[in-house]
């Protein structure tokens, strides 16, 4: 199955009825968006449940035409990547999604108590049972991936990371190398370069968010210069600032995917337009600078 550049994030879908979910799914598929991102914690599992109900009641939505990924590891008050939890979590995910297998399983957050041998054992069981076809991580830095790889024999080809125009330290630390500016601090072990070197696809979550989860930057007075630039570039391309913000991520040569995270079909259609726009180098850097990032 071809790799979508836009992933339909399902975190905010728990409030939909099965009928509304069915309409949402059909809109996504009609747009060519068949890659869906779940996690066992989204809506306390309700996002997956309603998704699975809608999928099972519609014969026109064939499982083999969809790419379903989910994540596990975040628990209330702790993180858990033990063998027992990974296995039980996947069984719950499959039951809620009404499917026999996941196309991709991601480890949601690094677990300070992780034992790579246990992760490897869980992955082997899930793969041999046909319950999971591919594996990856989320919010992991290079050394944590390397630690897992000391035991895990499957390829870890995906890493879901927060990334947007303002939240782009993994770009800034490379641009401000050997400087004493705030962006020069390496918070993630040069994960961007690592992923490119090892052919790991980055999935950008919260692509329209400000730092510290303070809300969307589009329309925010806190990023007035960026919004001015977004509006001007959007006007030049006859589109919207949202589309340009997504196109900015897609323009990076790492070949990232954008995780939408919207429950609105109209917004889903809007974000999908970003795949038809290629920003120039000048436009990309203009937006980067407008977000407050310096060029030394």
One Martini backbone bead per residue (centre of mass of N, CA, C, O) as a GRO file, in nm:
protein
  296
    1UNK     BB    1   0.096   0.036   0.023
    2UNK     BB    2   0.077   0.354  -0.007
    3UNK     BB    3   0.223   0.632   0.131
    4UNK     BB    4   0.092   0.861   0.314
    5UNK     BB    5   0.120   1.205   0.392
    6UNK     BB    6  -0.166   1.176   0.521
    7UNK     BB    7  -0.286   1.137   0.850
    8UNK     BB    8  -0.554   1.010   1.035
    9UNK     BB    9  -0.633   1.141   1.327
   10UNK     BB   10  -0.825   0.980   1.618
   11UNK     BB   11  -0.839   1.133   1.899
   12UNK     BB   12  -1.126   1.318   1.833
   13UNK     BB   13  -1.358   1.068   1.777
   14UNK     BB   14  -1.525   0.985   2.046
   15UNK     BB   15  -1.793   1.181   1.986
   16UNK     BB   16  -1.895   0.996   1.777
   17UNK     BB   17  -2.101   0.841   1.591
   18UNK     BB   18  -2.123   0.581   1.384
   19UNK     BB   19  -2.240   0.760   1.156
   20UNK     BB   20  -2.026   0.985   1.168
   21UNK     BB   21  -1.787   0.795   1.122
   22UNK     BB   22  -1.871   0.695   0.846
   23UNK     BB   23  -1.855   0.969   0.706
   24UNK     BB   24  -1.560   1.023   0.773
   25UNK     BB   25  -1.437   0.776   0.634
   26UNK     BB   26  -1.544   0.835   0.347
   27UNK     BB   27  -1.407   1.104   0.313
   28UNK     BB   28  -1.120   1.004   0.341
   29UNK     BB   29  -1.122   0.786   0.116
   30UNK     BB   30  -1.211   0.982  -0.114
   31UNK     BB   31  -0.927   1.143  -0.068
   32UNK     BB   32  -0.705   0.899  -0.015
   33UNK     BB   33  -0.740   0.843   0.305
   34UNK     BB   34  -0.614   0.525   0.459
   35UNK     BB   35  -0.457   0.646   0.714
   36UNK     BB   36  -0.475   0.543   1.059
   37UNK     BB   37  -0.459   0.697   1.391
   38UNK     BB   38  -0.401   0.539   1.701
   39UNK     BB   39  -0.487   0.476   2.058
   40UNK     BB   40  -0.557   0.330   2.362
   41UNK     BB   41  -0.620   0.633   2.499
   42UNK     BB   42  -0.831   0.730   2.308
   43UNK     BB   43  -1.105   0.786   2.481
   44UNK     BB   44  -1.051   0.521   2.641
   45UNK     BB   45  -1.109   0.357   2.348
   46UNK     BB   46  -1.352   0.491   2.188
   47UNK     BB   47  -1.231   0.558   1.913
   48UNK     BB   48  -1.196   0.259   1.830
   49UNK     BB   49  -1.483   0.157   1.872
   50UNK     BB   50  -1.633   0.342   1.669
   51UNK     BB   51  -1.462   0.269   1.429
   52UNK     BB   52  -1.527  -0.039   1.434
   53UNK     BB   53  -1.832  -0.011   1.398
   54UNK     BB   54  -1.827   0.134   1.126
   55UNK     BB   55  -1.663  -0.082   0.972
   56UNK     BB   56  -1.858  -0.338   1.027
   57UNK     BB   57  -2.128  -0.182   0.885
   58UNK     BB   58  -1.938  -0.152   0.609
   59UNK     BB   59  -1.874  -0.313   0.311
   60UNK     BB   60  -1.725  -0.072   0.148
   61UNK     BB   61  -1.513  -0.104   0.387
   62UNK     BB   62  -1.213  -0.236   0.340
   63UNK     BB   63  -0.959  -0.349   0.523
   64UNK     BB   64  -0.738  -0.379   0.287
   65UNK     BB   65  -0.770  -0.050   0.223
   66UNK     BB   66  -0.645  -0.014   0.507
   67UNK     BB   67  -0.439   0.176   0.743
   68UNK     BB   68  -0.360   0.054   1.070
   69UNK     BB   69  -0.272   0.239   1.359
   70UNK     BB   70  -0.115   0.200   1.685
   71UNK     BB   71  -0.081   0.269   2.042
   72UNK     BB   72   0.143   0.202   2.326
   73UNK     BB   73   0.219   0.280   2.704
   74UNK     BB   74   0.004   0.471   2.819
   75UNK     BB   75  -0.064   0.544   3.155
   76UNK     BB   76  -0.194   0.607   3.453
   77UNK     BB   77   0.102   0.728   3.601
   78UNK     BB   78   0.237   0.560   3.352
   79UNK     BB   79   0.467   0.353   3.184
   80UNK     BB   80   0.421   0.057   2.949
   81UNK     BB   81   0.667  -0.196   2.803
   82UNK     BB   82   0.572  -0.463   2.860
   83UNK     BB   83   0.490  -0.761   2.750
   84UNK     BB   84   0.207  -0.782   2.877
   85UNK     BB   85   0.099  -0.508   2.786
   86UNK     BB   86   0.134  -0.519   2.483
   87UNK     BB   87  -0.044  -0.769   2.439
   88UNK     BB   88  -0.306  -0.663   2.575
   89UNK     BB   89  -0.335  -0.406   2.410
   90UNK     BB   90  -0.363  -0.533   2.129
   91UNK     BB   91  -0.615  -0.697   2.190
   92UNK     BB   92  -0.789  -0.447   2.248
   93UNK     BB   93  -0.756  -0.302   1.980
   94UNK     BB   94  -0.870  -0.524   1.795
   95UNK     BB   95  -1.147  -0.538   1.925
   96UNK     BB   96  -1.228  -0.237   1.882
   97UNK     BB   97  -1.159  -0.241   1.557
   98UNK     BB   98  -1.248  -0.505   1.422
   99UNK     BB   99  -0.966  -0.675   1.393
  100UNK     BB  100  -0.686  -0.896   1.321
  101UNK     BB  101  -0.498  -0.639   1.245
  102UNK     BB  102  -0.201  -0.450   1.230
  103UNK     BB  103   0.006  -0.259   1.037
  104UNK     BB  104   0.086  -0.070   1.300
  105UNK     BB  105   0.311  -0.042   1.582
  106UNK     BB  106   0.347   0.190   1.852
  107UNK     BB  107   0.554   0.332   2.084
  108UNK     BB  108   0.445   0.602   2.252
  109UNK     BB  109   0.658   0.592   2.499
  110UNK     BB  110   0.910   0.604   2.694
  111UNK     BB  111   1.037   0.360   2.922
  112UNK     BB  112   1.231   0.361   3.202
  113UNK     BB  113   1.162   0.026   3.242
  114UNK     BB  114   1.269  -0.091   2.999
  115UNK     BB  115   1.293  -0.416   2.826
  116UNK     BB  116   1.401  -0.522   2.530
  117UNK     BB  117   1.333  -0.826   2.562
  118UNK     BB  118   1.025  -0.781   2.597
  119UNK     BB  119   0.964  -0.637   2.337
  120UNK     BB  120   1.070  -0.860   2.151
  121UNK     BB  121   0.879  -1.083   2.246
  122UNK     BB  122   0.617  -0.936   2.170
  123UNK     BB  123   0.675  -0.895   1.869
  124UNK     BB  124   0.705  -1.193   1.792
  125UNK     BB  125   0.421  -1.280   1.872
  126UNK     BB  126   0.262  -1.078   1.694
  127UNK     BB  127   0.384  -1.162   1.425
  128UNK     BB  128   0.332  -1.475   1.426
  129UNK     BB  129   0.008  -1.420   1.472
  130UNK     BB  130  -0.077  -1.165   1.279
  131UNK     BB  131  -0.135  -0.886   1.449
  132UNK     BB  132   0.145  -0.760   1.336
  133UNK     BB  133   0.334  -0.612   1.060
  134UNK     BB  134   0.449  -0.348   1.208
  135UNK     BB  135   0.709  -0.128   1.353
  136UNK     BB  136   0.745   0.133   1.613
  137UNK     BB  137   0.765   0.474   1.721
  138UNK     BB  138   0.726   0.732   1.988
  139UNK     BB  139   0.911   0.976   2.117
  140UNK     BB  140   1.204   0.892   2.015
  141UNK     BB  141   1.535   0.859   2.047
  142UNK     BB  142   1.811   0.720   1.920
  143UNK     BB  143   1.909   0.564   2.179
  144UNK     BB  144   1.634   0.421   2.225
  145UNK     BB  145   1.632   0.269   1.960
  146UNK     BB  146   1.901   0.122   1.997
  147UNK     BB  147   1.818  -0.033   2.245
  148UNK     BB  148   1.594  -0.198   2.110
  149UNK     BB  149   1.790  -0.318   1.879
  150UNK     BB  150   1.942  -0.526   2.065
  151UNK     BB  151   1.659  -0.719   2.032
  152UNK     BB  152   1.508  -0.619   1.802
  153UNK     BB  153   1.440  -0.755   1.469
  154UNK     BB  154   1.266  -0.545   1.374
  155UNK     BB  155   1.177  -0.290   1.203
  156UNK     BB  156   1.206   0.075   1.274
  157UNK     BB  157   1.028   0.297   1.047
  158UNK     BB  158   0.889   0.473   1.287
  159UNK     BB  159   0.840   0.826   1.409
  160UNK     BB  160   0.653   1.000   1.641
  161UNK     BB  161   0.652   1.364   1.622
  162UNK     BB  162   0.671   1.674   1.721
  163UNK     BB  163   0.561   1.913   1.455
  164UNK     BB  164   0.627   2.254   1.363
  165UNK     BB  165   0.707   2.563   1.304
  166UNK     BB  166   0.756   2.631   1.610
  167UNK     BB  167   0.803   2.307   1.658
  168UNK     BB  168   1.158   2.293   1.554
  169UNK     BB  169   1.425   2.187   1.700
  170UNK     BB  170   1.523   1.960   1.498
  171UNK     BB  171   1.617   2.199   1.313
  172UNK     BB  172   1.756   2.425   1.486
  173UNK     BB  173   2.005   2.261   1.596
  174UNK     BB  174   2.133   2.257   1.306
  175UNK     BB  175   2.134   2.568   1.244
  176UNK     BB  176   2.268   2.639   1.555
  177UNK     BB  177   2.538   2.533   1.545
  178UNK     BB  178   2.775   2.651   1.767
  179UNK     BB  179   2.579   2.797   1.954
  180UNK     BB  180   2.400   3.010   2.222
  181UNK     BB  181   2.125   2.949   2.138
  182UNK     BB  182   1.831   2.799   2.213
  183UNK     BB  183   1.820   2.612   1.945
  184UNK     BB  184   2.102   2.451   2.000
  185UNK     BB  185   1.969   2.259   2.175
  186UNK     BB  186   1.979   1.910   2.239
  187UNK     BB  187   1.674   1.722   2.292
  188UNK     BB  188   1.699   1.444   2.068
  189UNK     BB  189   1.971   1.340   1.931
  190UNK     BB  190   1.930   1.405   1.632
  191UNK     BB  191   1.662   1.271   1.502
  192UNK     BB  192   1.644   1.370   1.213
  193UNK     BB  193   1.910   1.256   1.104
  194UNK     BB  194   1.870   0.968   1.197
  195UNK     BB  195   1.615   0.906   1.029
  196UNK     BB  196   1.745   0.958   0.755
  197UNK     BB  197   1.976   0.751   0.772
  198UNK     BB  198   1.752   0.505   0.863
  199UNK     BB  199   1.474   0.527   0.718
  200UNK     BB  200   1.279   0.703   0.906
  201UNK     BB  201   0.957   0.789   0.948
  202UNK     BB  202   0.809   1.092   1.011
  203UNK     BB  203   0.542   1.173   1.235
  204UNK     BB  204   0.353   1.463   1.257
  205UNK     BB  205   0.245   1.601   1.546
  206UNK     BB  206   0.090   1.880   1.597
  207UNK     BB  207   0.110   2.086   1.322
  208UNK     BB  208  -0.067   2.352   1.476
  209UNK     BB  209   0.116   2.393   1.730
  210UNK     BB  210   0.227   2.518   2.003
  211UNK     BB  211   0.402   2.536   2.256
  212UNK     BB  212   0.287   2.370   2.535
  213UNK     BB  213  -0.012   2.338   2.444
  214UNK     BB  214  -0.149   2.645   2.367
  215UNK     BB  215  -0.229   2.598   2.077
  216UNK     BB  216  -0.291   2.741   1.796
  217UNK     BB  217  -0.106   2.951   1.573
  218UNK     BB  218  -0.341   3.006   1.405
  219UNK     BB  219  -0.438   3.334   1.494
  220UNK     BB  220  -0.218   3.407   1.689
  221UNK     BB  221  -0.073   3.673   1.860
  222UNK     BB  222   0.201   3.526   1.932
  223UNK     BB  223   0.211   3.481   1.588
  224UNK     BB  224   0.194   3.735   1.391
  225UNK     BB  225   0.428   3.705   1.187
  226UNK     BB  226   0.351   3.424   1.090
  227UNK     BB  227   0.060   3.493   0.997
  228UNK     BB  228   0.141   3.693   0.785
  229UNK     BB  229   0.306   3.494   0.615
  230UNK     BB  230   0.086   3.283   0.571
  231UNK     BB  231  -0.116   3.469   0.427
  232UNK     BB  232   0.073   3.548   0.190
  233UNK     BB  233   0.138   3.263   0.087
  234UNK     BB  234  -0.156   3.173   0.050
  235UNK     BB  235  -0.229   3.386  -0.161
  236UNK     BB  236  -0.019   3.294  -0.374
  237UNK     BB  237  -0.170   2.987  -0.367
  238UNK     BB  238  -0.477   2.992  -0.321
  239UNK     BB  239  -0.511   2.955   0.003
  240UNK     BB  240  -0.439   2.844   0.327
  241UNK     BB  241  -0.266   2.846   0.619
  242UNK     BB  242  -0.303   2.546   0.683
  243UNK     BB  243  -0.186   2.439   0.420
  244UNK     BB  244   0.094   2.571   0.452
  245UNK     BB  245   0.171   2.437   0.723
  246UNK     BB  246   0.171   2.151   0.598
  247UNK     BB  247   0.363   2.207   0.353
  248UNK     BB  248   0.611   2.268   0.526
  249UNK     BB  249   0.652   1.975   0.618
  250UNK     BB  250   0.650   1.836   0.331
  251UNK     BB  251   0.911   1.990   0.220
  252UNK     BB  252   1.081   1.816   0.368
  253UNK     BB  253   1.328   1.572   0.279
  254UNK     BB  254   1.230   1.345   0.493
  255UNK     BB  255   0.929   1.259   0.433
  256UNK     BB  256   0.689   1.340   0.591
  257UNK     BB  257   0.415   1.302   0.800
  258UNK     BB  258   0.074   1.408   0.860
  259UNK     BB  259  -0.110   1.451   1.156
  260UNK     BB  260  -0.414   1.582   1.199
  261UNK     BB  261  -0.647   1.572   1.448
  262UNK     BB  262  -0.939   1.578   1.315
  263UNK     BB  263  -1.319   1.588   1.313
  264UNK     BB  264  -1.324   1.745   1.040
  265UNK     BB  265  -1.403   1.725   0.710
  266UNK     BB  266  -1.323   2.009   0.607
  267UNK     BB  267  -1.036   2.006   0.730
  268UNK     BB  268  -0.938   1.753   0.590
  269UNK     BB  269  -0.958   1.869   0.305
  270UNK     BB  270  -0.767   2.104   0.352
  271UNK     BB  271  -0.507   1.952   0.434
  272UNK     BB  272  -0.488   1.776   0.170
  273UNK     BB  273  -0.393   2.017  -0.020
  274UNK     BB  274  -0.083   2.010   0.054
  275UNK     BB  275   0.007   1.788  -0.162
  276UNK     BB  276  -0.013   2.022  -0.408
  277UNK     BB  277   0.224   2.175  -0.248
  278UNK     BB  278   0.537   2.350  -0.324
  279UNK     BB  279   0.763   2.500  -0.160
  280UNK     BB  280   0.988   2.719  -0.152
  281UNK     BB  281   1.275   2.798  -0.009
  282UNK     BB  282   1.191   3.088   0.061
  283UNK     BB  283   0.921   3.018   0.200
  284UNK     BB  284   1.024   2.830   0.417
  285UNK     BB  285   1.220   3.036   0.554
  286UNK     BB  286   1.016   3.256   0.610
  287UNK     BB  287   0.850   3.090   0.818
  288UNK     BB  288   1.075   3.016   1.008
  289UNK     BB  289   1.150   3.311   1.087
  290UNK     BB  290   0.854   3.402   1.174
  291UNK     BB  291   0.871   3.199   1.436
  292UNK     BB  292   1.178   3.291   1.563
  293UNK     BB  293   1.402   3.182   1.392
  294UNK     BB  294   1.733   3.180   1.343
  295UNK     BB  295   2.006   3.293   1.135
  296UNK     BB  296   2.347   3.292   1.194
   0.00000   0.00000   0.00000
